[in-house]
Amino acid sequence: MKSGFITVIGRPNVGKSTLINKIIGQKIAIMSDKPQTTRSRIQCILTQDDAQFIFLDTPGIHKPKFKLGEYMLKAAEGTLKEVDAIFFVIDATEKFGGGEKYILERLSATDKPVILIINKIDLLDREKILPIIAEYSARKNFAAVVPISATNGDNINELLNEAKKFLPEGPKYYPADMVTDQPERLIVAEIIREKILHVTEDEVPHSVAVDIEEIKPRKNSATYIRAVIYVERDSQKGILIGKGGELLKNIGKNARPEIEMLLGKKIFLDLWVKVKRGWRNSDGAIQSLGLGESF
């Protein structure tokens, strides 16, 4: 039996969460086309007959503009010291840039095996993959290079077989049927935030935080969930509520089925929108919303 920890790092929007969900076989990490969707470390578990992989899905590595971004950067970079192997995910459709250079500099300081994952190969011609491999391999000696499509699942088994080589021998850390160590409240909050990301633009998605104030089972009726959506400005509150409360209703409508599937029961979702000015630059606010608990 082998078991160990693998961190998944890369720039925002390279498909880290999509990859994790595909590997686990169900949705654990939320996804959107907005940068910096993942805000904290999410631990996901895949158990096979002869191995247990514990993956750390991390925020995209980027230059922080707020204290929240600094916490996110610490969450991502902090995992490099704690794991048995590293997945470095890049977007095959994007050119090598400052973000990739920054990550490679951080990787040069670790002796952990690094697997380069070239994602989104379904979006380009196959003959263009070899030059990408050559460019990155000239910059670092990777333990392995695996081109994949996280969306389609191409080469996922090959990736896991490569990763298994670097797991130490040892017992399972978690029960075989466990897929994440995240508490239900956090997953519920993230589901709601994902639905907000899908329907908002500009600064609103980055200014949103969701706090689950109450989950209360009720006899002979749906479980009551009270969720508060925090934004930084009154104008953002107005956008989220929408005309006649229509947008907020749609967010609840879209989130409800996934939450019910997660909890295995019917729910009554009570959504509120409140203004917490400048929360992304407040250590206290970040901690109170559970976004700095890992550090």
C-alpha positions in Angstrom: 0.0 0.0 0.0 1.2 3.5 -0.9 -0.2 6.7 0.5 0.8 10.3 0.3 0.1 14.0 -0.4 0.3 15.8 -3.7 -0.2 19.6 -4.1 -1.7 20.9 -7.3 -0.3 24.4 -8.2 -0.4 26.7 -11.2 -1.6 30.1 -12.3 -5.3 31.0 -12.0 -7.6 29.3 -14.6 -5.3 26.6 -15.7 -7.9 23.9 -14.7 -6.6 22.7 -11.3 -10.0 22.3 -9.8 -11.4 20.7 -12.9 -8.5 18.2 -12.8 -9.1 17.4 -9.1 -12.9 16.8 -9.7 -12.1 14.6 -12.6 -9.6 12.5 -10.6 -12.0 12.1 -7.6 -14.9 11.3 -9.9 -17.3 13.9 -8.4 -17.4 17.6 -7.8 -15.6 18.7 -4.7 -13.9 22.0 -5.8 -16.0 24.7 -7.3 -15.3 25.8 -10.9 -15.8 29.0 -13.0 -14.1 30.9 -15.7 -13.3 33.7 -13.2 -9.7 34.0 -12.0 -8.9 33.1 -8.4 -12.0 31.0 -8.0 -10.3 28.7 -5.4 -9.4 30.7 -2.3 -8.2 28.1 0.2 -6.6 24.7 0.3 -9.1 22.0 -0.5 -8.0 18.5 0.5 -9.5 15.7 -1.8 -8.9 12.0 -1.5 -8.7 9.2 -4.0 -8.4 5.6 -2.7 -7.4 2.8 -5.0 -6.7 -0.9 -4.1 -3.0 -0.2 -3.7 -2.7 3.5 -3.1 -4.3 6.5 -1.5 -3.7 9.9 -3.0 -4.4 13.0 -0.9 -4.6 16.0 -3.3 -4.3 19.6 -2.1 -6.2 21.9 -4.6 -4.7 25.4 -4.1 -5.5 28.9 -5.1 -3.9 30.1 -8.4 -0.5 31.7 -7.8 -0.8 35.4 -8.7 0.5 38.8 -7.6 -1.8 39.7 -4.7 -3.6 43.1 -4.7 -5.4 42.6 -1.3 -4.6 40.8 2.0 -7.0 38.1 0.8 -4.6 37.5 -2.1 -1.7 37.3 0.3 -3.5 34.6 2.3 -4.2 32.7 -1.0 -0.6 32.9 -2.0 0.5 31.5 1.3 -2.0 28.7 1.0 -0.6 27.7 -2.4 3.1 28.1 -1.7 2.9 26.7 1.9 1.9 23.3 0.5 5.3 22.9 -1.3 7.0 21.9 1.9 4.3 19.5 3.1 3.8 17.0 0.3 5.4 14.0 -1.3 5.0 15.2 -4.9 3.9 18.3 -6.8 1.6 18.7 -9.8 2.5 21.8 -11.8 -0.4 22.5 -14.1 -0.1 24.8 -17.1 -2.6 25.8 -19.8 -1.5 24.5 -23.2 -3.1 27.4 -25.0 -1.2 30.1 -23.0 2.3 31.2 -23.7 5.1 31.0 -21.1 5.0 34.1 -19.0 5.9 35.8 -15.7 3.5 33.7 -13.7 5.1 30.4 -14.9 8.6 31.8 -14.3 7.6 32.8 -10.8 6.3 29.3 -10.0 9.4 27.6 -11.5 11.6 29.8 -9.3 9.6 28.6 -6.2 9.9 25.0 -7.5 13.7 25.3 -7.8 13.9 25.6 -4.0 12.2 22.2 -3.4 13.6 18.7 -3.7 10.1 17.2 -4.1 9.4 15.5 -7.4 7.5 17.8 -9.8 5.2 16.4 -12.5 4.5 19.0 -15.3 0.9 18.7 -16.4 0.1 20.3 -19.7 -3.7 20.8 -19.6 -6.3 21.6 -22.2 -4.6 19.6 -25.0 -8.1 19.1 -26.4 -8.0 22.8 -27.5 -4.9 22.6 -29.8 -3.4 20.5 -32.5 -1.3 17.6 -31.1 1.9 18.6 -33.0 2.0 21.8 -30.9 2.4 19.8 -27.6 6.1 18.8 -28.3 7.4 22.4 -28.4 5.7 23.1 -25.1 7.3 20.1 -23.5 10.7 21.1 -24.9 10.3 24.7 -23.7 9.5 23.7 -20.1 11.9 20.8 -19.9 14.7 23.2 -20.9 13.9 25.2 -17.8 13.6 22.4 -15.2 14.2 18.7 -14.9 10.7 17.4 -14.2 10.1 14.0 -12.7 7.5 13.4 -15.5 5.6 15.4 -18.1 2.0 14.4 -18.8 -0.2 16.2 -21.4 -3.9 15.9 -20.4 -7.4 17.2 -20.9 -9.0 17.6 -17.4 -12.3 18.3 -19.0 -12.4 15.2 -21.2 -10.3 13.0 -18.9 -7.6 12.3 -21.4 -4.5 10.7 -19.9 -5.8 10.9 -16.3 -5.0 7.3 -15.6 -1.5 7.8 -17.0 -1.0 10.8 -14.7 -2.1 8.8 -11.7 0.3 5.9 -12.6 3.2 8.4 -12.8 2.2 10.0 -9.5 1.9 6.7 -7.7 5.7 6.1 -8.3 6.4 9.0 -5.9 4.1 8.0 -3.1 5.8 6.5 0.0 4.8 3.1 1.3 2.4 3.4 4.2 -1.2 2.9 5.5 -4.3 4.8 4.4 -4.7 8.2 6.1 -8.5 8.3 5.5 -11.3 5.8 5.2 -11.7 4.4 1.6 -15.1 6.1 1.1 -13.9 9.5 2.1 -13.4 12.0 -0.7 -12.7 15.3 1.2 -11.9 16.5 4.7 -13.9 19.7 4.2 -16.8 20.4 6.6 -20.3 20.5 5.1 -20.7 24.2 5.9 -17.7 25.1 3.9 -18.8 23.0 0.9 -22.3 24.5 1.0 -20.8 28.0 1.1 -18.6 27.3 -1.8 -21.5 25.9 -3.9 -23.4 29.2 -3.3 -20.3 31.2 -4.2 -19.8 29.2 -7.4 -23.4 30.1 -8.5 -22.7 33.8 -7.8 -19.5 33.6 -10.0 -21.6 32.2 -12.9 -24.0 35.1 -12.9 -21.9 38.2 -12.0 -19.2 40.1 -13.8 -16.5 42.8 -13.1 -15.5 43.2 -9.5 -18.5 41.6 -7.9 -17.2 37.9 -8.0 -13.9 38.9 -6.3 -15.7 40.9 -3.6 -18.0 38.1 -2.6 -17.7 35.9 0.5 -20.3 33.4 1.8 -20.8 32.5 5.4 -23.2 29.8 6.5 -24.7 31.1 9.8 -27.0 28.2 10.4 -27.8 24.6 9.3 -30.8 23.4 11.3 -32.6 20.1 10.7 -36.3 20.3 11.1 -38.6 17.4 11.8 -41.0 16.5 9.0 -39.7 19.5 6.8 -36.7 20.6 4.8 -33.4 21.4 6.6 -33.1 25.1 7.1 -29.9 26.8 5.9 -29.2 30.5 6.4 -26.4 31.9 4.3 -25.1 35.4 4.3 -23.4 36.7 1.1 -20.9 39.5 2.0 -19.9 42.2 -0.5 -17.8 45.3 -0.1 -20.1 48.0 -1.5 -23.8 48.9 -1.6 -23.8 48.9 -5.4 -22.6 45.3 -5.3 -25.4 44.4 -2.9 -27.9 45.8 -5.3 -26.5 43.9 -8.2 -26.6 40.6 -6.3 -30.2 41.0 -5.2 -31.3 42.1 -8.6 -34.6 43.7 -9.7 -37.3 42.5 -7.4 -34.8 40.1 -5.9 -34.7 38.0 -9.1 -31.0 37.4 -9.3 -30.8 36.3 -5.7 -33.7 33.9 -6.3 -31.8 32.4 -9.3 -28.7 32.0 -7.2 -30.6 30.0 -4.6 -32.5 28.0 -7.3 -29.2 27.0 -8.9 -27.4 26.2 -5.7 -30.3 24.2 -4.1 -30.0 20.9 -6.1 -26.3 20.6 -5.5 -26.6 21.2 -1.8 -29.5 18.7 -1.5 -27.3 16.1 -3.3 -24.5 16.9 -0.9 -26.6 16.6 2.2 -28.9 13.9 0.9 -32.0 15.8 2.0 -34.4 18.6 1.1 -33.4 22.1 2.2 -34.8 25.5 2.6 -32.1 28.0 1.5 -32.4 31.4 3.1 -30.0 33.8 1.4 -29.1 37.3 2.7 -26.8 39.9 1.3 -24.8 42.2 3.6 -22.1 44.8 3.1 -18.8 44.3 4.9 -16.7 47.2 3.6 -13.1 46.4 2.7 -13.3 42.8 4.0 -10.6 41.6 1.5 -8.1 43.9 3.2 -9.0 43.1 6.8 -7.2 40.3 8.6 -10.1 40.1 11.1 -12.7 39.8 8.4 -10.7 37.2 6.5 -10.2 35.1 9.6 -13.9 35.4 10.6 -15.0 34.2 7.2 -12.7 31.1 7.6 -10.4 32.1 4.7 -7.2 32.4 6.8 -7.6 29.4 9.1 -4.9 27.3 7.3 -2.1 29.7 8.2 
